[in-house]
């Protein structure tokens, strides 16, 4: 088996970070979502919502961070590495807000290829807004649609993870990987 770099995607509040935490608990190598840290760093500099105030700068910072994550994942000793969100997520969000981006964003999506993509569907019962998640549930559903379309446009076939307990969702992902 070669290196597997697997991405967990989904709109805001779908349980991605909880699943990543569960996978870490099971001993898997996982990389966390970095957009929350980019947002918090900007808030320390007095920019309340960098994504809303300067979406291109926010996206450039995410692109650099996610490329670093991808390259680090390639160097990991483990054969399987999970990442909370991938590079195409950035383009999906830019599509969502109707913004343009430089061609190097597209190039990064074509050069940094993931093995499998798991997508978590919108789930109103677990959705919570907070200081870094400003979208409402209807917006989260639209983002889900943009994520699906963007990943499909890059040739991926996102595998939908059924709603359920964290353990059942993780078992579903691990079963799909072992096929």
N, C-alpha and C positions, 0 to 999 in steps of 0.2 A: 504494500500500500504506500502510495506517495503522500506528500504533504497535502493535508486537507485544511483549507482556510474557509470556514463556514461563517456566514453572516446571518445574524438575527435582525430582521427589520420589522417595521410596523409603524403606524401612526403613533402620536403621543399617547401615553397612558395605556398601552396594550399589554404591559408586563415584561418587556424586553429585559430590563435591568434585573428584575426578580428572577427570570430564567437564567441570566448570566450568573447571578449570585449562586443559584442552585447548582449550576454546572461547576462553578469554582468549588463549592462544597463537596462535589463528587470527585474532585481532583483534576478537573480539566483545565487546560490553559485557556484563559479568557482575557479579552481586552475590553475595557469598559467604554461606554459612550463618552465622547469628549466634548460634545456641544454644551453640556451643562457647565463644565469647567471654563470654557471660552466665555460663556455668558457671565459667570460669577467673576471672572477676571476683569471683564469690561465694567461690571457694576462697581468694582473696587476703584475703577478709574472715573466713576461718575456717569457712565453710560448705562442707563437703566435696561434697555433691550437692544443690544448691538444688532441682532438679526433684523429688527424693525427699523433701526436708525441708519444702519449701513450694511445692508444685506451682502453686498459684494465682499467687503472686508471680513465680515463674519464667515462667509463661505470660503474665502481664501485661507483663513486660519484653520477652518475645519479640513480643507483639502490637504494642507500640509500635515496636520495631525493624523489624518486617516491614511495618508501615504506612508508616514512613519510607522503606523500600526501595521500596515500590510507588510512592509519590509521587515519589521521586527518579527512578525508571525512567520515569515519565510525562514528566519534564523532559529526559531524555537526548536528545541530537541524533540518535543512531542510531535507526533504525526498529525494530531488534530488540534486546531486552534479555532476558538469561537471569537467573533468580534460583534460587539453591539453597534450596529449600523455600519454601512459600507460607503464607499466613495459615491456611487450613484444616488445615495440618499440626498447628497448636496444638490444635485441637479433636480431631483424630484421636488425639493423644497423651493428651488428657484423657479421651477415651472409653476408651482402652487401660487407663488406671489406674483407671477407674470414678469419676472425679471430675466434679463439676459446675462450671459456669463462668457468669459473668454474661451477660446477653443482649447486651451490647455486643460480645462475641466473635462471636456469630452475625451481628450487624449488620455487623461489619467484613468478614466473608466475603462478604456480599451486596453491599457497597459497593465493594470493591476486586476487580475482576474481571480474571482473567488470560485471555490469548488461547488458549493451549494448555498442556496438562499432559502431561509425559512422566514415566512411572513406571519405575523400575529394579526388577526382581524380586530377591527374596532370592537370594544367591549364596554358598553356603557356602565355596567354594574361595577367595574373596577376603575373607571376613569376618574381621575382627580386632577384638578388644576393646582398649580402652586406658583411660586415666584419665578421659576424658570420655564414653566409650561403655561403659556398664556392662551393657548387655543381652547375653544369650547369643543364639545363633543362633535357637533356638525362639521366643524373645521377639521377635526381629527379624521373623520370619515373621508373628507376630500383629500387629505394628505395621503391616506391609505391608497386611494385610487391613483394618485400621482406616483407613489412608490411602485405600485404594481406595474403601471404602464412604463415607467422609466427602466426598471430592471428588465422587463420583457423586451424593450427596445434594444437592450444590450445583449440579448440572446439568452437571458436567464429564464428559468421556469420556477418561479418562487413556489415553494411548498407551503401550503397553509397549515398552520398548527391549530388544531381544534381548541376551543375554549375548554377549560377544566382546571383541575388542581395543578399547581406548579409541578408536582411530581409526575403527573400524567402527561403534562406538556413536554417535560424533559424526556420521559420514556418514549414519547412519540418521535421526538427529534433523534434520539439515539437509535431507535429502531430504523428510522429512515436512512441514517448514516451507514448502518451496518449492511444495508441491502446492496 
